[in-house]
Amino acid sequence: MKILGIAPTPFFADRGCHMRILGEIQALQRRGHEVLLLTYHLGRDIEGVPTRRTKNVGWYDKLEAGPAMGKFYLDWLLLRETIKAIGAFRPDVIHGHLHEGAFIGLLARKLTGRKLPVVFDVQGSLTRELDSYGWLNKMPLVRPLFWAVEKWITRGSEQCVGSNVDVGEFLRSTMGLPDSRVHTIIDGVHMGFFDGAKGRDLRAELGIAPQRPIVLYTGALLASKGTDNYFNAIPEVLAGAPEAFFLVVGYPVEHSQALVQRLGVAEHVKFMGQVDYFELPDYLAIGDVAVDPKEDVAGEASGKIINYMGGGLPVACFDNANNRAFLGDTGSLATEKTPSGLAKAILALLADPAACKAKGQAARQRVAELFTWEAGGRRYEEVFQAALAQMGGR
């Protein structure tokens, strides 16, 4: 099967969304499918992933997540590339990543007159995500327009794949899709990814004393990801575990660095900035506890939890349906969605190092059994076949 992927994002840029896209592509390739990915001019090529980019736009250099007015122009360029790729690559199916990717796929199909099914990979609600960034607060009158577009994209796609159970329920109950068009494929991993660099002593490289337990966060440093919850929890964690050290892998760092300075805990925190995704296993290997502080406002699950678990780390996070589905009993869930609640969840893991390590080992085993991309690839193959059959019936 020839699959045309549309990723309206600066792929690849060491972000959770991109990790999901990469995992899906590699899983499909392993099953013998040919994938061509269309994306923005920004980002870096990944070996083994055929990629075609829009023309260079010098004034747009945003790598981090979040809305931006310039994306409208980039999506127009991506639509042009999609129309050309439909003619040259002659795909069997379009795989639209995120709402804009599915939108471009639907529009390109109409403009080319090709009978191509669109499979929409849904990582949350578009309108709710914009709300989580506070973007629609600036222009509330356009909110109904975005909601209408979101419905059109969702209902126009032959098949929709939610990244978590909440998204699947949203597609059924709010978007009104029948069960036959809704699937849930949770973020997965390739277990070999976690082998990391052999013989590397990253703790020593970073100058972190052996006796200090490392509390690790990886991902975008944005308020929508809950990072302010994490940093505001640090003083309370240090009050209960003064030896704890907080390692932060992600970007942009300016706001977060200023916050820890104001909190008076900067000497206990190390910011690594943007780190190559393929070096992530080395950071997971030296962690003792991992943290996901996101509050799940937009209905998105957090793929970083699967990476934490695959790296053998217990996770402290807020209690919600997605996190429970991921972790089972291998983490520490905060029922109080505040920095203090998160601090208590972290301290519960740090209080018993042996139990903490056992939870991490159980988390890794749980991922190997339930959350590998090998299973996800098979599921996606079935979804594409269903979309093809659906289109053939029109």
N, C-alpha and C positions, 0 to 999 in steps of 0.2 A: 504494500500500500504506500502511496506517495502522499505525504502529509505536509501541508503548508502551514507553518506556525507563524502567528503574528504577535509580536511582543512589543507593545507601545511603551517602552521603557529603555533606559540606557544599559542594555544587557551586554556584558556581565559586569556587575558592580558590587559584588560581595554583600548582597542583601537577601533577606529571607524569601521574598517573592521570586528572585532570580534563582535561588537554590531549588525551589519547586519546579520552575520551568526547566532547568537543567536536568533535574532528576527525571522528569517526564520524558524529555527528549532521549536521554541515554537509555531509559527503560524500553522505549519504543524501538530504538535502534538495535538493542540486544535481541529483540523479537523479530528482527529482519526487515523493519520498515524504513523507508527513506524519508528523512525529514529535512526540510529547508526552513530556516528561521529568518524572518524579517524583523528588523529592529531599528532603533535610532542610530545616528552616527556615533554617539558616545558609547563608552564601554569598551571591553576588550574581548577579542575572539577567544573561544575555548577550543582547544584541539579536539578534533573529531566531530564538531558541531558545525555543519555547513551554514554560513551566515551571510545574509545580504543586508547592507545598511543603506539608510537614506543618505542623501548628499550632506556634506559637512555644513553645519550652521554655526558659524564662529561665535555668535552672541549667546548661544545656549550651552551652558556647561554644568547644568544641575544633575548631579548623580544621586543625591539622596531622595528618599520617598517623599511624596506629597504633591499636591496640585500646583500648577504653574500655568500662567496664560500662554507662555511660549509653546506648551504642548499641543495647542490647537494647530499651530503651523506645522509642527513635526508630525502630527497625525495625518495632516493633509499630504505631506511628503510620503508617509508610510502607505497611504491609500494608493498613491501613484505607483510605488514599488510593488504593491500587492497586485494591481491590475497587470503590470508587466510580468510578474512572476506567474500569474495564472496562465498567461499565454505561453511562456517559455518552459516552466516547470511542469505544467499540466497535472496538477494535484488531483487526488481522488477525494480529499476532504480538507477543509480549512479548520485549523485549531486556533481559536481566538483566545489569547491569554488576556485576562482582565476585561473590563467592559469596553474599553476603547478598541481592543484587539478584535472582539466579537463584532463590534459596530463596523469597523473597517472591513471585516470579512463579509458581513451582510451587504454592505454598500458595494463592495467590489464585485460580489456575485451578481447583483442587480445590474451594475454598469456593464459587465462583460457578457451578460446573458447566459452564463454557465450554470448548469444544474449541479451546484456543489453544496453538499451539506456543511453546515457550520456547527462545530462542537465548541461550546463556551466553557472555559475553565474559570469558575467563579470563586474568588477569594474573599467575598464579602459584598455588602451593599454599597453601590456607588454613592448614593445620596448620604447614607449614614457615614461613610468614610469621609466625605467632604465636610459633614457636620463635625466629625471628630477632629479635623484640622482647623475648625472654626472658619472655613472658607466661605460657606454660604451665609454666615452672619453678616458679611460685608455686602452681600447682594441677595437679600431674602426673597425678592420678587422673582428670581430665576429658579428658586427651589422646585416649584411645580414642573418647570420645564425639564430639569434634570431627572425628576421622578418619572416623568412621562417617557423620556429617552431610555431610562433604565428598564422600564417595563417593555418597551419596544425591542430592545436588545435581547432581553431574557426570553420573551415570548416568540421572537423571530428565529432564534437558534433552534436547530433540530433537537439537540441534546445539550443538557447543562450538567456540569460536574462540579459539585461543591467541594471545597477543600476541608470541610468539617461538618459535623452533624447539624449545627445551628444553621449553616448556610443552606443545607438541604431542606430543612424545615421551613426556612424563609422562602425558598423557591416554591414550595408547595402551598403554604398557607397565605403568604402575602402576594406572591407573583401569580398564583393560581395555576401552576403547572401540574399536569397529572404525574403520577408515580412513574409512568413509563418513560418520561423525559427527564427525570431527575436521578442523579447518581451521586454518591459520596465516595471520594477517593482521598483519604487523609494523606498529608505529606509523608513521604517515605525517605529512606536512606539506602545507600549501598554500603553494607557493613565494612567492606574493605577500605572504604574512605577513612575510617577512624584509626588506621594503622599509624599514620603520622610519620614524622621523620625519625628514622632509627638512631638511637644513641644521643638524641638532642636533649640537653639539660636546660630547658627554657627557664625554669625557676632560677637557676644560677645566672643565666644570661641577664635576667631582669633584676637581679639583686634582691630577691625576696627570700628572707630567712626560712630555713627548712621547717621550723616549728610553727610558722604562721599559717593557719588555714586560709585558703584562698576562696573568696566569694566572687564568682565570675558572672559577668553580664556580657553578652555579645549581641550586636544588632544596632539598628539606627538609634541615635540619641535624639529622639524627638518626643515632645510631650504626648503625642498621640500613641506612642508606644509605652507610655507609663513610666518613663525613666525618672521623672520627678518623684514618683512614689519610691523608687529604688534609692535615689540619693538622699531623700528626706528620711529614709529608714535607717541610714548608716549610723547616726549618733546613738540611736536606741540599741542597735546591734552591738556597737562598741561598748556601750554601758554594760551589756551582759557578757560580751566576749571581746575583751580589750585587745586580744592578740590577732583578731581577724584582719585580713587585708583584702581590699576590693580592687579587682582587676577588671578594667572596662575596655572592651574591644568594639569599636564602632565610631561613627562620625555622624554629623559634625560635632566637635567637642567644645566649642566656645561657651555656649550657654551652660553646659553641665560642669565645666571647669569653674566657671564663676560661681555656680551654686554650691559646690563643695567647699570653695573658699569661704563663702558667707557662712556656711554651716560649721566651719572650723575643723574639718576632717580631712583636708587636702593631703596631709602627710600619710594618711592611711589608704589613699586611692591612687592608682596609676592608670592613666589614659594611654591606650596604644594607638588611637586613631584608626584609620582604615587599614585593615589587614587582609591580605590575600585569602580568599575563601579556602584555598587548598592548604593553608597553614593553620586553619582552625583546629584540626585534631591535636596539634602541639599545645594549644592553649587549653583545650578540654582536658588533656592529659595531666596538667598540673593543678586543675581546679579541685576543690573539695565539695563545694556547693555551687549550683548554678541558679540564677534568678531570672524569672520572666515577670515583669511588673505590669504587663498590659491588662487593662480592665475589660477588654472584649466589648467595647462600645459599638463597633461597626459589624459585629458578628463574625469577625475573622478569628480563625484559630492561629496559633503561633507555631510555625514550623521550627523555630529555634528549640522548642522543647524536645522535639524528636532528635535533633542533633545533640542536645545535652545528654539525653538518655542513651543515645548510641555511643557517646563518649564515656559512658559509665558514671554519670553524675546524677545525684538526687536533685530534684528541682523544687525550689520554693516559689510559689505563685498563688494567684487568687483562685478561689473555689468557683468554678463554673463547669458547665457540661462538657465543653471541649477539653479542658485541662484534666478533668476526671477521666474522660475517655482515653486520653493519652497515658496518664500516669498510673492509673489503678491505685495501688498503695505504695508506690515507689517514690513518692515525693512528700511535700509538706504544703497543705492547702490552707490559705488564709481566708477565713470566712468574713473577716472585717476588711473591706476594700479601702484601706487607708495605709499610709506609710507605717503606722504602728502595727497594723495587722500583718503587713509583709515582714516587718522586723521580727515579730514573734515566730513566724513560719521559718525564717532563716535561723533564728536562735534554737528552735526545736531540733534542727538538723545538726547544728554545731555542738549542741550539748552532749551528744553521744557519738564520738568519732567512729566507733566500731559499727554501730547501727547505721550511721550515715553511709559508710562504705558499703555495707550490705545492701542498702537501698539502691545505691548506684549500680552495683552488680546486677541486681534484680531488674533495674531499669534497662540496662543493656540487653539482658536476655529477653525482656518484653518486646523491645524494638525488633530484635532478630526474629521473633516469632510472629509479630503482628504488623510491623510497619516498614517493611522493606519495599523498594520500588519494583522488585521482581513481581510481587503480587499486584502492585498498582499498574504495571505495564500490561498484565493480562486483562485487568479490568478495563483499562483504556481501550485496548484492542476490541473488546466487546462493545464498548460505547460507540466507537467509530463504525463498527459493522451495523449497529442499530441505526445510526444516523444515515448510513448509506441505504439501508433497507427502507427507511422512512422517506428519504428523498425519492427513491425509485417508485414509491407508491403514489407520488403526487400526480 
